[in-house]
Amino acid sequence: MTDFTMEKGADGVAIITWDCPGKSMNVMSIDGLSELDACITDALADEAVKGIVITSGKEGSFAGGMDLNLLAVMKEQAGDDPARGLFEGTMQMHGLLRKIERAGMDAKTNKGGKPIAAALPGTAAGIGLELPLATHRIFVADNPKARIGLPEIMVGIFPGAGGTTRLVRKLGAMGASPFLLEGKMVEPKKAKAAGLIDEVVEDPLAAAKAWVLGATDADIVKPWDAKGYKMPGGAPYHPAGFMTFVGANAMVNANSKGAYPAPKALLSAVYEGALVPFDTALKIEARWFTHVLMNPSSGAMIRSLFLNKEALEKGAVRPKDVPDQRVKKLGVLGAGMMGAGIALVSAQAGMEVVLIDRDQAAADKGKAYSEAYLDKGIARKKVTPEKKEAMLNLITATPDLDKLAGCDLIIEAVFEDPGVKAEITQKVEKIIPADCIFASNTSTLPITGLAKAFHKPDNFIGIHFFSPVEKMLLVEIIKGKETGDVAVAKALDYVRQIRKTPIVVNDARFFYCNRCIIPYINEGARMITEGVKPVLIDHAAEQLGFPVGPIQLTDETSIDLGAKIARATKAAMGNAYPESPSDDLIFFMEEQGRLGRKSKAGFFDYDEKGKRTGYWHGLHDRFPLAEQQPDLIEVQERLMFSQVLEAVRALEEGVLEDIREGDVGAILAWGFAPWSGGPFSWLDIIGAEYAAERCDQLEAAYGERFKCPPLLREMAEKGETFYERFSPEAKAA
C-alpha cells in the first residue's frame, strides 16, 4: 500500500496522486516523502513526460498536513544527537521540494525544466500547502468549504518545509504575516486574492493538465530564482522593508508577550533568510525550525493542542459498547445567556431545539439571541438569509413544558440554586421519555446531589458549558456517582455534534476547571491584600501566556459572582471552609458596588462605553501598596502553582481520570499557558523534583495551600514524569 502513485498519460502529462490508504485526509509520512521523491525523479528522467500534475485522491481535500509522529521518528533516528536528526530530516524535505521547484532546469540558464502544477480538490494545510508552493502553478477547486493555509503556529511550531521562506518571497513579509504568524486559513477565492494560490476553477485537474502542456520555460522559473528579484514590500535593508520588520517584531511581542518560542523563531528565520540567497534561506529556516522542535514547549503544544485534543474529539474516553447516541431533539431549560447560547450551537448543528423559560417573553428573548447572532453573520456574509430562517425554525421558544415530549436530551440551565433546579427537574421528568438523558449545566453544584431529584440517576449527568457558549471550545462533562455509560456516551456524542472538545470528569465540588480557575483568581486577590500592585499581577500572568490576568478576569466574570460562590461554598462546607483574605477583598468590592465590567466599576475604572481606563486607585485606601514589590518570577510561580497543584489533587482524588483531559481542558477552558501544553505538561517540563522543592518553599512562605501533594512528592522521589506514568500508552503497557 502506497501513499503516492503515478500514471503517465499518452499526452505526456504524469499525474502523481496522493491518497493515503485508510485515512479520510492525506498526511505526509516518511514513507510518503520517499514515494513522492521516487515519482518526481522518475518523471523528470522520462523523456516522454512533458510535465507533471500533483493531485489528491481524496474528495474535497488535498492534505491536512504532516504526520507529527514523523518529527519524533526523525529525533529517534538521530540517537544521541536529536537536533542533527531533525535538521537533516528537514533539509531532506527541502531537497525534495527544491527538486520539484527547479524541475530539472539548467542552473545557469533556467531552461530545460518540466512544468509541475498542483491540482487541489479542496483543503490544503501545512505541508499540504508547502508542497504546492514548490510547484509552478496552483489550481484549486471552487469549493467554499475548503480551507487553505499554514496553521502550524497554532500548535507551537511554524511552517518548516519551505513554507515560511517561499511565502515571504511570494507575498512579502507583510502579506505573509497573517498566514505565518496567525495561522490564518481561508477559502479558495480569498486565498487567490491574497496570492497564496494561482487559480480557482471548477476542474483543477483538467486546468492543471492544460496549463502544463502549454507552459514555457519562463512560466516555471520562480521569481526568487530569476535575475533581479526583489522582495515584495522590501527586504530588511530597504527603508520600507525595515519598517515592516520593526512593526512585525512589535506585533509578535505584543501578541505573545514573549511566552511562545515559535513566533520569535519564525520572525528570525524570515528576517535572516531575507538577507541571503534562497537556498541559504532554506538552511536558516531549517535551523530555526529545529531550534523550535528542540524546545520542550513545541512538543507539549503539539501533544495537547493537536494529538490529545483530536483524540478526545474522536471519542478516546467514550464508553466502547454503547451504540450511537446522537441527539435528535434537545430541550433547553432556561433561556438566559447560557441557555440561549446552548440553543444556538445546537440549532447550528441541525438539531430540533425546544427552548423553555417562565413566560413567552423570556423564551422569545432567548431565541432572539440566535437571531442577533445570525444577523451579524449575514452582515459579514458568512450566513445567508435562507440559512438564518432554517436555523431559527429549528428553535421553538415556549413556556410550555409539554413541548419537551419526544426529547432525547434535556439540558437544564436555570438559576444556580439546588432548590430551583430540583423543582424544574421534577416537573420535566413527568413529561419526557423514560430513556431521556437529563443534564445540568451547573458550574459549581455537585451532580450527585442534583441527581437526587431525578427518577433515574443513571440517566443524569453534568454538561458544563463556558461563556459565551458559541465561542468557547470546551465542554466539561461530569459523571455523578450513579451516572451510567449511556448518559456519558450521549453527552459525548452531543458535544461532538456541536463541534466542541469534551473532557469527562468525576463529580466533586467545582469539578475540574473551576476547581483550578478559582485558586488562580484567589491568588491574585490575595496578592492585592498583601500590597502587590494589580498591574504587576496581571502582567505577570500575561507574560506566562494567559489571555488575561486574574484581576482582569475577575472584573470580566463579575465580582458579585465570586462573592456568591464564596458564600455558597462556605455554607456547604461549614467549618471545613478555608478562610481566605481573598474573600475579604471580594466582599469589600461588593460592598462598594464595584461589581466589575457589567457595572462599569470594579478593579478597573471604565468610561461610559465600558472601556477600561485604568486600575481603580481607591482600592489602595483599603489595601495599601507595599513599599517593596515582589520579584516577577515569584508572582508568576504563585499563580502557576496555585493552579497546577489543584490539577494534581484532582488527578490524585480521581476527579480526573485522564491527564490528557487535564491538559486540554486547562488550555481551552481558561487559557492556561498554552505554550506549556497544560498543567501536567508544565510539571513535566520543569520536573517533579524541582516542583516538589518549590512547593516546600512556597508553603513555608505563603501557607498550606502550596503543600506538595503526595502524588507529586512520590513522583519526585522516583524521578517520574506524568506522561511516562499516566499516558494511555503507559497504562496499556
C-alpha positions as CSV (number, residue, x, y, z in Angstrom):
1,M,0.0,0.0,0.0
2,T,1.4,3.4,-1.1
3,D,0.6,7.0,-0.4
4,F,1.7,8.3,-3.8
5,T,1.1,6.7,-7.2
6,M,1.9,7.9,-10.7
7,E,0.2,7.5,-14.0
8,K,1.8,8.7,-17.2
9,G,-0.7,9.7,-19.9
10,A,-0.4,9.5,-23.6
11,D,-0.4,13.3,-23.7
12,G,2.9,13.4,-21.9
13,V,1.5,14.5,-18.5
14,A,2.4,12.4,-15.5
15,I,-0.3,12.5,-12.8
16,I,1.0,11.9,-9.3
17,T,-1.9,11.1,-6.9
18,W,-1.6,11.5,-3.1
19,D,-4.0,9.1,-1.5
20,C,-3.1,7.7,2.0
21,P,-4.9,4.4,2.5
22,G,-7.4,4.2,5.3
23,K,-7.3,7.9,6.0
24,S,-10.1,10.5,5.4
25,M,-7.4,13.1,4.6
26,N,-3.8,12.9,3.4
27,V,-1.0,13.4,5.8
28,M,2.7,13.3,5.0
29,S,4.8,10.5,6.4
30,I,8.4,9.4,6.0
31,D,7.3,6.7,3.5
32,G,5.2,9.2,1.7
33,L,8.2,11.6,1.2
34,S,10.3,8.7,-0.2
35,E,7.4,7.7,-2.6
36,L,6.9,11.2,-3.8
37,D,10.7,11.6,-4.3
38,A,10.8,8.4,-6.4
39,C,7.8,9.6,-8.5
40,I,9.3,13.0,-9.2
41,T,12.7,11.5,-10.0
42,D,11.1,9.0,-12.4
43,A,9.0,11.7,-14.2
44,L,11.9,14.1,-14.6
45,A,14.1,11.4,-16.1
46,D,11.5,10.2,-18.5
47,E,11.8,12.0,-21.9
48,A,8.2,11.0,-22.8
49,V,6.9,13.1,-19.8
50,K,6.4,16.7,-20.8
51,G,5.1,17.9,-17.4
52,I,3.7,16.8,-14.0
53,V,0.5,17.4,-12.1
54,I,0.3,16.6,-8.4
55,T,-3.2,16.0,-7.1
56,S,-5.2,14.1,-4.4
57,G,-7.3,11.1,-4.4
58,K,-9.4,12.4,-1.5
59,E,-12.7,14.1,-2.4
60,G,-12.8,17.7,-1.2
61,S,-9.2,17.9,0.2
62,F,-5.6,17.8,-0.8
63,A,-3.8,17.3,2.5
64,G,-4.2,18.1,6.2
65,G,-0.5,18.5,7.0
66,M,2.4,16.5,8.4
67,D,2.1,13.3,10.4
68,L,3.6,14.8,13.5
69,N,4.9,11.4,14.6
70,L,7.4,11.9,11.7
71,L,9.1,14.5,13.9
72,A,9.5,12.0,16.7
73,V,10.9,9.4,14.3
74,M,13.5,11.9,13.0
75,K,14.6,12.6,16.6
76,E,14.8,9.0,17.5
77,Q,16.8,8.1,14.3
78,A,19.5,10.6,15.3
79,G,20.2,8.8,18.6
80,D,22.3,11.0,20.9
81,D,22.1,14.0,18.6
82,P,18.4,14.6,18.0
83,A,19.0,18.2,16.8
84,R,21.1,16.8,14.0
85,G,18.4,14.3,13.1
86,L,15.7,17.0,12.9
87,F,17.9,19.4,10.9
88,E,18.9,16.7,8.4
89,G,15.4,15.4,8.1
90,T,14.1,18.9,7.5
91,M,16.8,19.5,4.8
92,Q,15.8,16.3,3.1
93,M,12.2,17.7,2.7
94,H,13.7,21.0,1.5
95,G,15.8,19.0,-1.1
96,L,12.7,17.2,-2.4
97,L,10.6,20.4,-2.7
98,R,13.5,22.2,-4.3
99,K,13.8,19.4,-6.8
100,I,10.1,19.9,-7.7
101,E,10.7,23.7,-7.9
102,R,13.7,23.5,-10.1
103,A,12.2,20.6,-12.1
104,G,15.4,19.7,-13.9
105,M,16.1,23.1,-15.3
106,D,19.7,24.3,-16.0
107,A,21.2,26.1,-13.1
108,K,22.7,28.9,-15.2
109,T,20.1,29.4,-17.9
110,N,16.9,28.4,-16.0
111,K,15.9,26.5,-19.1
112,G,15.0,22.9,-19.8
113,G,12.8,22.2,-16.8
114,K,9.5,20.4,-16.8
115,P,6.4,22.3,-15.7
116,I,4.8,21.0,-12.5
117,A,1.4,22.1,-11.3
118,A,-0.7,21.3,-8.2
119,A,-4.4,20.4,-8.6
120,L,-6.1,20.7,-5.2
121,P,-9.6,19.3,-4.8
122,G,-10.0,21.3,-1.6
123,T,-8.4,21.9,1.8
124,A,-4.6,22.2,1.9
125,A,-3.0,22.8,5.3
126,G,0.6,22.8,6.4
127,I,2.8,20.6,4.2
128,G,-0.4,20.3,2.1
129,L,0.2,23.9,1.0
130,E,4.0,23.9,1.3
131,L,4.2,21.2,-1.4
132,P,2.0,23.1,-3.9
133,L,4.0,26.3,-3.1
134,A,7.0,24.5,-4.6
135,T,5.2,23.7,-7.8
136,H,4.9,26.2,-10.6
137,R,1.2,26.9,-10.6
138,I,-1.6,26.0,-8.1
139,F,-5.1,25.3,-9.2
140,V,-7.8,24.8,-6.5
141,A,-11.4,23.6,-6.9
142,D,-14.1,26.3,-6.4
143,N,-15.1,24.7,-3.1
144,P,-16.2,27.3,-0.4
145,K,-15.9,24.7,2.3
146,A,-12.2,24.2,1.6
147,R,-9.6,26.0,3.7
148,I,-6.1,26.9,2.5
149,G,-3.3,28.0,4.9
150,L,-0.4,27.2,7.2
151,P,-1.8,26.7,10.7
152,E,1.5,25.3,12.3
153,I,1.9,28.4,14.6
154,M,-1.3,27.3,16.4
155,V,0.3,24.1,17.7
156,G,3.7,25.6,18.7
157,I,5.8,25.3,15.6
158,F,6.0,27.1,12.3
159,P,6.0,26.1,8.6
160,G,9.4,24.4,8.3
161,A,9.2,22.7,4.9
162,G,9.9,25.9,3.0
163,G,6.5,27.4,3.6
164,T,8.0,30.3,5.6
165,T,10.7,31.2,3.1
166,R,8.5,30.7,0.0
167,L,5.5,32.6,1.3
168,V,7.6,35.6,2.3
169,R,9.3,35.8,-1.0
170,K,6.0,35.3,-2.8
171,L,3.9,37.8,-0.8
172,G,6.4,39.9,1.1
173,A,6.7,39.9,4.9
174,M,3.6,42.0,5.4
175,G,1.4,40.0,3.1
176,A,2.6,36.6,4.5
177,S,2.2,37.6,8.2
178,P,-1.5,36.7,8.7
179,F,-0.8,33.2,7.3
180,L,2.5,32.6,9.1
181,L,2.0,34.4,12.4
182,E,-1.7,33.9,12.9
183,G,-2.2,30.6,11.2
184,K,-5.0,32.1,9.1
185,M,-7.0,29.6,7.0
186,V,-9.1,31.0,4.1
187,E,-11.4,29.7,1.5
188,P,-10.0,29.3,-2.1
189,K,-11.2,32.6,-3.5
190,K,-9.7,34.6,-0.6
191,A,-6.5,32.5,-0.9
192,K,-6.3,33.6,-4.6
193,A,-7.0,37.2,-3.7
194,A,-4.2,37.1,-1.1
195,G,-1.8,35.5,-3.6
196,L,-1.4,32.1,-1.9
197,I,-2.7,30.2,-4.9
198,D,-3.0,31.0,-8.6
199,E,-6.3,29.8,-9.9
200,V,-9.8,28.8,-8.6
201,V,-11.5,26.6,-11.2
202,E,-14.3,24.0,-11.5
203,D,-12.0,21.2,-12.5
204,P,-8.5,21.8,-11.2
205,L,-7.0,18.6,-12.6
206,A,-8.1,19.4,-16.2
207,A,-7.0,23.0,-15.8
208,A,-3.6,21.9,-14.4
209,K,-3.0,19.5,-17.3
210,A,-3.9,22.1,-19.9
211,W,-1.5,24.6,-18.3
212,V,1.3,22.1,-18.1
213,L,1.0,21.3,-21.8
214,G,1.2,25.0,-22.7
215,A,3.8,26.2,-20.2
216,T,7.1,27.8,-21.4
217,D,10.5,28.0,-19.7
218,A,9.7,31.4,-18.4
219,D,6.4,30.2,-16.8
220,I,8.2,27.8,-14.5
221,V,11.0,30.0,-13.1
222,K,10.1,31.2,-9.6
223,P,10.6,35.0,-9.1
224,W,13.3,34.3,-6.5
225,D,15.3,32.2,-9.0
226,A,15.2,34.9,-11.7
227,K,17.8,37.6,-12.1
228,G,17.0,40.9,-10.5
229,Y,14.4,39.5,-8.0
230,K,13.3,42.0,-5.3
231,M,11.2,41.0,-2.3
232,P,7.7,42.5,-2.3
233,G,7.4,45.3,0.2
234,G,11.2,45.5,0.5
235,A,14.0,43.4,2.1
236,P,15.1,44.3,5.7
237,Y,17.8,46.7,4.5
238,H,15.3,48.6,2.3
239,P,13.6,51.6,4.1
240,A,10.1,50.2,3.6
241,G,11.1,46.6,4.5
242,F,13.0,47.8,7.6
243,M,9.8,49.4,8.9
244,T,7.8,46.2,8.1
245,F,10.2,44.1,10.2
246,V,10.2,46.7,13.1
247,G,6.4,46.5,13.1
248,A,6.3,42.7,12.9
249,N,8.7,42.4,15.8
250,A,6.5,44.7,17.9
251,M,3.3,42.8,16.8
252,V,4.8,39.4,17.8
253,N,5.9,40.6,21.2
254,A,2.6,42.5,21.8
255,N,0.5,39.4,21.0
256,S,2.7,36.7,22.6
257,K,4.3,38.7,25.5
258,G,7.4,36.7,24.8
259,A,5.9,33.4,26.1
260,Y,5.8,31.5,22.9
261,P,9.1,30.3,21.2
262,A,7.7,29.7,17.7
263,P,6.7,33.2,16.6
264,K,10.1,34.6,17.6
265,A,11.9,31.8,15.8
266,L,9.7,32.3,12.7
267,L,10.4,36.0,12.6
268,S,14.2,35.3,13.0
269,A,14.0,32.8,10.1
270,V,12.2,35.4,7.9
271,Y,14.5,38.3,8.8
272,E,17.8,36.4,8.4
273,G,16.5,34.5,5.4
274,A,15.6,37.7,3.6
275,L,19.2,38.8,3.7
276,V,20.7,35.8,1.8
277,P,20.1,33.8,-1.4
278,F,17.1,31.4,-1.4
279,D,18.9,28.1,-0.8
280,T,20.8,29.6,2.1
281,A,17.5,30.9,3.5
282,L,16.1,27.4,3.4
283,K,19.0,26.3,5.7
284,I,18.3,29.1,8.0
285,E,14.6,28.2,8.1
286,A,15.6,24.6,8.9
287,R,17.9,25.7,11.7
288,W,15.2,27.8,13.4
289,F,12.7,25.0,12.8
290,T,15.0,22.6,14.6
291,H,15.5,25.1,17.4
292,V,11.8,25.3,18.0
293,L,11.3,21.5,17.8
294,M,14.1,21.0,20.4
295,N,12.2,23.4,22.8
296,P,10.0,21.2,25.1
297,S,7.2,23.8,24.6
298,S,6.7,22.7,21.0
299,G,6.4,19.0,21.9
300,A,4.0,19.8,24.7
301,M,1.8,22.1,22.5
302,I,1.7,19.5,19.7
303,R,0.7,16.8,22.1
304,S,-2.0,18.8,23.9
305,L,-3.4,21.0,21.1
306,F,-3.2,18.5,18.3
307,L,-2.8,14.9,19.3
308,N,-4.7,14.8,22.6
309,K,-7.3,17.3,21.5
310,E,-8.0,15.3,18.4
311,A,-8.1,12.0,20.4
312,L,-10.7,13.4,22.8
313,E,-12.8,14.8,19.9
314,K,-12.8,11.4,18.3
315,G,-14.1,9.6,21.4
316,A,-10.9,8.5,23.2
317,V,-12.8,8.3,26.5
318,R,-16.3,7.3,25.2
319,P,-17.7,4.1,26.6
320,K,-16.9,1.5,23.9
321,D,-20.0,-0.7,23.9
322,V,-22.7,2.0,23.7
323,P,-24.4,2.5,20.3
324,D,-24.6,5.8,18.6
325,Q,-26.3,8.4,20.8
326,R,-26.6,11.4,18.6
327,V,-29.2,13.9,19.7
328,K,-32.3,14.5,17.5
329,K,-34.4,16.7,19.8
330,L,-33.0,18.8,22.5
331,G,-34.8,20.5,25.4
332,V,-33.1,23.5,27.0
333,L,-34.5,24.7,30.3
334,G,-33.7,28.4,30.9
335,A,-33.4,31.0,28.1
336,G,-30.8,33.2,29.8
337,M,-27.4,33.8,28.3
338,M,-26.2,30.2,28.8
339,G,-29.5,28.6,27.6
340,A,-29.7,30.8,24.6
341,G,-26.1,30.0,23.7
342,I,-26.8,26.3,24.0
343,A,-29.9,26.6,21.8
344,L,-27.8,28.5,19.2
345,V,-25.0,26.0,18.9
346,S,-27.4,23.1,18.9
347,A,-29.5,24.6,16.1
348,Q,-26.3,25.3,14.2
349,A,-25.6,21.5,14.4
350,G,-29.1,20.8,12.8
351,M,-30.9,19.7,16.0
352,E,-34.5,20.4,16.8
353,V,-34.4,22.6,20.0
354,V,-37.2,23.4,22.5
355,L,-36.1,26.5,24.5
356,I,-38.1,26.8,27.7
357,D,-38.5,29.8,30.1
358,R,-41.0,31.0,32.6
359,D,-43.1,33.0,30.1
360,Q,-43.3,33.6,26.3
361,A,-41.4,36.9,26.5
362,A,-38.4,35.4,28.3
363,A,-38.3,32.4,25.9
364,D,-38.5,34.7,22.9
365,K,-35.7,36.8,24.3
366,G,-33.6,33.7,24.4
367,K,-34.4,32.9,20.8
368,A,-33.6,36.5,19.8
369,Y,-30.0,35.8,20.9
370,S,-29.7,33.4,18.0
371,E,-31.4,35.8,15.6
372,A,-29.0,38.6,16.5
373,Y,-26.0,36.2,16.1
374,L,-27.2,35.2,12.7
375,D,-27.8,38.8,11.6
376,K,-24.2,39.5,12.4
377,G,-23.3,36.5,10.3
378,I,-25.3,37.9,7.4
379,A,-23.6,41.3,7.7
380,R,-20.3,39.5,7.4
381,K,-21.6,37.5,4.5
382,K,-21.0,34.2,6.4
383,V,-24.7,33.4,6.7
384,T,-27.4,33.6,4.1
385,P,-31.0,34.7,4.9
386,E,-32.2,31.2,4.0
387,K,-29.8,29.6,6.4
388,K,-30.9,32.0,9.1
389,E,-34.6,31.2,8.6
390,A,-33.8,27.4,8.5
391,M,-31.9,27.6,11.8
392,L,-34.5,29.8,13.6
393,N,-37.2,27.3,12.5
394,L,-35.3,24.6,14.5
395,I,-35.8,26.6,17.7
396,T,-39.2,26.5,19.4
397,A,-39.3,29.2,22.2
398,T,-42.1,28.5,24.7
399,P,-43.0,28.3,28.4
400,D,-45.0,25.1,27.6
401,L,-43.2,22.1,29.2
402,D,-45.3,19.7,27.2
403,K,-43.4,20.6,24.1
404,L,-40.5,18.7,25.6
405,A,-42.2,15.4,24.8
406,G,-40.0,13.4,22.5
407,C,-36.7,15.0,23.6
408,D,-33.8,12.6,23.9
409,L,-31.6,15.0,25.8
410,I,-32.6,17.8,28.3
411,I,-30.0,20.4,29.3
412,E,-31.1,22.4,32.4
413,A,-29.6,25.9,32.5
414,V,-31.7,27.7,35.2
415,F,-30.6,29.7,38.2
416,E,-27.7,28.3,40.2
417,D,-29.8,27.1,43.2
418,P,-30.3,23.5,44.2
419,G,-33.9,24.1,45.1
420,V,-34.8,25.8,41.8
421,K,-33.0,23.1,39.8
422,A,-34.8,20.3,41.7
423,E,-38.2,21.8,41.1
424,I,-37.8,22.1,37.4
425,T,-36.2,18.7,37.2
426,Q,-39.2,17.0,38.8
427,K,-41.7,18.9,36.6
428,V,-39.9,17.9,33.4
429,E,-39.3,14.2,34.3
430,K,-43.1,13.7,34.2
431,I,-43.2,14.7,30.5
432,I,-40.0,13.4,28.9
433,P,-39.5,9.8,27.7
434,A,-38.3,7.3,30.3
435,D,-34.9,6.9,28.4
436,C,-34.3,10.6,28.0
437,I,-30.9,11.8,29.4
438,F,-31.1,14.8,31.8
439,A,-28.1,17.1,32.1
440,S,-27.4,20.1,34.3
441,N,-25.3,23.0,33.1
442,T,-24.3,23.8,36.7
443,S,-20.8,25.3,37.1
444,T,-20.3,24.5,40.8
445,L,-23.1,22.3,42.3
446,P,-22.2,18.6,42.7
447,I,-24.0,16.5,40.2
448,T,-24.7,13.6,42.5
449,G,-26.8,15.9,44.8
450,L,-28.7,17.3,41.9
451,A,-29.4,13.8,40.5
452,K,-31.5,13.0,43.6
453,A,-34.3,15.0,42.1
454,F,-34.4,12.7,39.0
455,H,-36.1,9.3,38.9
456,K,-33.2,7.6,37.1
457,P,-29.9,8.9,38.4
458,D,-28.0,6.7,36.0
459,N,-29.5,8.9,33.2
460,F,-28.5,12.2,35.0
461,I,-25.2,13.9,34.1
462,G,-23.5,17.3,34.1
463,I,-22.8,19.2,30.9
464,H,-20.9,22.3,31.9
465,F,-20.6,25.0,29.1
466,F,-18.3,28.0,29.3
467,S,-19.5,31.5,28.4
468,P,-20.0,32.6,25.8
469,V,-21.1,29.2,24.6
470,E,-20.7,29.9,20.8
471,K,-17.1,31.0,21.3
472,M,-15.7,28.7,23.9
473,L,-14.2,25.5,22.6
474,L,-14.5,23.2,25.7
475,V,-17.4,21.4,27.3
476,E,-16.9,19.7,30.7
477,I,-18.9,16.6,31.2
478,I,-19.4,15.5,34.8
479,K,-20.3,12.0,35.9
480,G,-22.3,11.7,39.2
481,K,-21.8,8.6,41.4
482,E,-24.6,6.8,39.7
483,T,-24.3,8.2,36.1
484,G,-24.3,5.4,33.6
485,D,-22.4,4.7,30.4
486,V,-25.4,5.6,28.1
487,A,-25.6,9.1,29.7
488,V,-21.8,9.6,29.2
489,A,-22.0,8.5,25.6
490,K,-25.0,10.7,25.0
491,A,-23.2,13.7,26.3
492,L,-20.0,13.0,24.3
493,D,-21.9,12.4,21.1
494,Y,-23.8,15.6,21.6
495,V,-20.6,17.6,22.2
496,R,-19.2,16.1,19.0
497,Q,-22.3,17.2,17.1
498,I,-21.8,20.8,18.2
499,R,-18.1,20.5,17.2
500,K,-16.6,21.3,20.6
501,T,-13.9,19.4,22.6
502,P,-15.2,17.4,25.6
503,I,-13.5,16.3,28.8
504,V,-15.1,13.8,31.2
505,V,-14.5,14.2,34.9
506,N,-15.9,12.6,38.1
507,D,-18.2,14.6,40.5
508,A,-16.7,16.9,43.1
509,R,-17.3,20.5,44.1
510,F,-16.2,22.8,41.3
511,F,-15.5,19.7,39.2
512,Y,-12.1,20.2,37.4
513,C,-12.0,23.5,35.5
514,N,-13.5,25.8,38.2
515,R,-11.5,23.9,40.8
516,C,-8.3,25.2,39.1
517,I,-9.6,28.6,38.0
518,I,-10.8,29.7,41.4
519,P,-7.3,29.4,43.1
520,Y,-5.8,31.4,40.2
521,I,-8.3,34.2,40.8
522,N,-7.9,33.9,44.6
523,E,-4.1,34.0,44.5
524,G,-4.3,37.3,42.5
525,A,-6.7,38.7,45.1
526,R,-4.5,37.6,48.0
527,M,-1.6,39.4,46.5
528,I,-3.6,42.6,46.4
529,T,-4.4,42.3,50.1
530,E,-0.6,41.9,50.6
531,G,0.0,45.2,48.8
532,V,1.2,43.8,45.4
533,K,0.4,46.1,42.5
534,P,-2.5,44.8,40.4
535,V,-0.7,45.7,37.2
536,L,2.2,43.5,38.3
537,I,-0.1,40.6,39.0
538,D,-2.0,40.8,35.6
539,H,1.2,41.4,33.6
540,A,3.0,38.5,35.2
541,A,0.1,36.3,34.1
542,E,0.0,37.7,30.6
543,Q,3.8,37.1,30.2
544,L,3.1,33.5,31.1
545,G,0.7,33.3,28.1
546,F,-2.6,33.7,29.9
547,P,-5.1,35.7,27.8
548,V,-5.9,37.9,30.8
549,G,-4.6,38.2,34.3
550,P,-6.6,37.1,37.4
551,I,-7.6,40.7,38.4
552,Q,-8.9,41.5,34.9
553,L,-10.6,38.0,34.7
554,T,-12.4,38.8,38.0
555,D,-13.8,42.0,36.5
556,E,-14.9,40.2,33.3
557,T,-16.7,37.4,35.1
558,S,-18.2,39.8,37.7
559,I,-17.2,40.3,41.3
560,D,-20.6,39.5,42.8
561,L,-20.4,36.1,41.2
562,G,-17.2,35.4,43.1
563,A,-19.0,36.6,46.3
564,K,-21.9,34.3,45.7
565,I,-19.7,31.3,45.1
566,A,-17.7,32.0,48.3
567,R,-20.9,32.3,50.4
568,A,-22.4,29.1,48.8
569,T,-19.2,27.2,49.3
570,K,-18.9,28.3,52.9
571,A,-22.5,27.3,53.6
572,A,-21.9,23.9,52.1
573,M,-18.5,23.2,53.7
574,G,-19.2,24.7,57.2
575,N,-16.2,24.7,59.4
576,A,-14.1,22.9,56.7
577,Y,-14.2,26.1,54.6
578,P,-10.7,27.6,54.4
579,E,-10.9,31.3,55.4
580,S,-9.1,33.5,52.9
581,P,-8.0,37.1,52.6
582,S,-9.3,36.9,49.0
583,D,-12.8,36.7,50.4
584,D,-12.3,39.9,52.4
585,L,-11.3,41.7,49.2
586,I,-14.2,40.4,47.1
587,F,-16.8,41.2,49.8
588,F,-15.2,44.7,50.2
589,M,-15.6,45.3,46.4
590,E,-19.1,44.0,46.5
591,E,-20.0,46.5,49.4
592,Q,-18.5,49.3,47.4
593,G,-20.9,48.4,44.5
594,R,-17.9,47.8,42.2
595,L,-19.1,44.6,40.6
596,G,-16.8,44.5,37.5
597,R,-17.3,45.4,33.9
598,K,-21.0,44.9,34.0
599,S,-21.4,47.8,36.5
600,K,-18.6,49.9,34.8
601,A,-16.8,49.8,38.1
602,G,-14.6,47.1,39.6
603,F,-10.9,46.6,40.0
604,F,-10.8,48.9,36.9
605,D,-12.3,52.2,36.2
606,Y,-14.4,52.3,33.0
607,D,-15.6,55.1,30.7
608,E,-19.3,55.5,29.6
609,K,-18.8,52.9,26.8
610,G,-17.5,50.3,29.2
611,K,-13.8,50.6,28.1
612,R,-11.2,50.1,30.8
613,T,-9.4,53.4,31.7
614,G,-7.0,52.0,34.3
615,Y,-6.9,50.3,37.7
616,W,-9.0,51.7,40.5
617,H,-6.7,53.6,42.8
618,G,-9.3,53.7,45.6
619,L,-8.5,50.0,46.2
620,H,-5.3,51.0,47.9
621,D,-7.1,53.1,50.6
622,R,-8.3,49.7,52.0
623,F,-5.2,47.6,50.9
624,P,-2.2,49.9,50.8
625,L,0.6,49.2,48.3
626,A,3.7,47.6,49.8
627,E,6.9,49.6,49.5
628,Q,8.8,46.6,48.4
629,Q,7.2,44.8,45.4
630,P,7.9,41.1,44.8
631,D,10.0,39.6,42.1
632,L,8.2,38.9,38.8
633,I,9.1,35.2,38.9
634,E,7.8,34.9,42.4
635,V,4.4,36.3,41.3
636,Q,4.4,34.0,38.3
637,E,5.2,30.9,40.2
638,R,2.5,31.6,42.8
639,L,-0.1,32.0,40.0
640,M,1.1,28.8,38.3
641,F,1.5,26.6,41.3
642,S,-1.9,27.6,42.7
643,Q,-3.5,26.0,39.6
644,V,-1.3,23.1,38.8
645,L,-1.4,21.8,42.4
646,E,-5.2,21.6,42.2
647,A,-4.9,19.8,38.9
648,V,-2.6,17.2,40.6
649,R,-5.0,16.9,43.5
650,A,-7.9,16.4,41.0
651,L,-5.9,13.5,39.4
652,E,-4.9,12.1,42.8
653,E,-8.6,12.1,44.0
654,G,-9.9,10.5,40.8
655,V,-11.8,13.6,39.6
656,L,-9.6,13.5,36.6
657,E,-9.2,10.0,35.0
658,D,-7.0,11.0,32.1
659,I,-4.2,13.6,32.2
660,R,-4.9,14.4,28.5
661,E,-8.2,15.9,29.6
662,G,-6.5,17.8,32.4
663,D,-4.1,19.5,29.9
664,V,-6.5,20.1,27.1
665,G,-9.2,21.3,29.4
666,A,-7.0,23.8,31.1
667,I,-5.9,25.4,27.9
668,L,-9.3,25.5,26.3
669,A,-11.3,26.5,29.4
670,W,-9.3,29.3,30.9
671,G,-6.3,29.7,28.6
672,F,-3.7,28.1,30.9
673,A,-0.3,29.0,29.4
674,P,-0.8,27.2,26.0
675,W,2.9,27.2,25.4
676,S,3.3,24.8,28.3
677,G,0.9,22.2,27.0
678,G,-1.2,22.4,30.2
679,P,-0.6,21.8,33.9
680,F,0.8,18.3,33.7
681,S,2.9,19.0,30.7
682,W,4.3,22.1,32.5
683,L,5.2,20.0,35.5
684,D,6.9,17.5,33.2
685,I,8.9,20.4,31.6
686,I,10.2,21.8,35.0
687,G,10.5,18.3,36.5
688,A,8.7,16.8,39.5
689,E,11.8,17.2,41.7
690,Y,12.0,20.9,41.2
691,A,8.2,21.3,41.5
692,A,8.2,19.5,44.9
693,E,11.1,21.6,46.2
694,R,9.4,24.8,45.1
695,C,6.2,23.7,46.8
696,D,8.0,23.4,50.1
697,Q,9.4,26.9,49.6
698,L,6.1,28.4,48.7
699,E,4.3,26.6,51.6
700,A,6.9,28.0,54.0
701,A,6.4,31.5,52.7
702,Y,2.7,31.6,51.9
703,G,0.8,28.8,53.6
704,E,-0.6,25.3,53.4
705,R,-2.4,25.8,50.0
706,F,1.0,25.2,48.4
707,K,1.6,22.0,50.2
708,C,3.1,19.4,47.9
709,P,0.5,16.7,47.0
710,P,1.6,13.2,48.0
711,L,1.5,12.0,44.4
712,L,3.8,14.8,43.2
713,R,6.2,14.0,46.1
714,E,6.2,10.3,45.2
715,M,7.0,11.1,41.6
716,A,9.8,13.5,42.6
717,E,11.4,10.7,44.6
718,K,11.1,8.2,41.8
719,G,12.2,10.7,39.1
720,E,8.9,10.1,37.1
721,T,7.0,12.3,34.7
722,F,3.2,12.5,34.4
723,Y,3.2,11.4,30.8
724,E,5.5,8.5,31.5
725,R,3.3,7.3,34.3
726,F,-0.3,8.3,33.3
727,S,-0.4,8.5,29.5
728,P,-2.8,6.0,27.8
729,E,0.3,4.2,26.4
730,A,1.8,3.9,29.9
731,K,-1.4,2.5,31.3
732,A,-1.7,0.0,28.5
733,A,1.9,-1.3,29.0
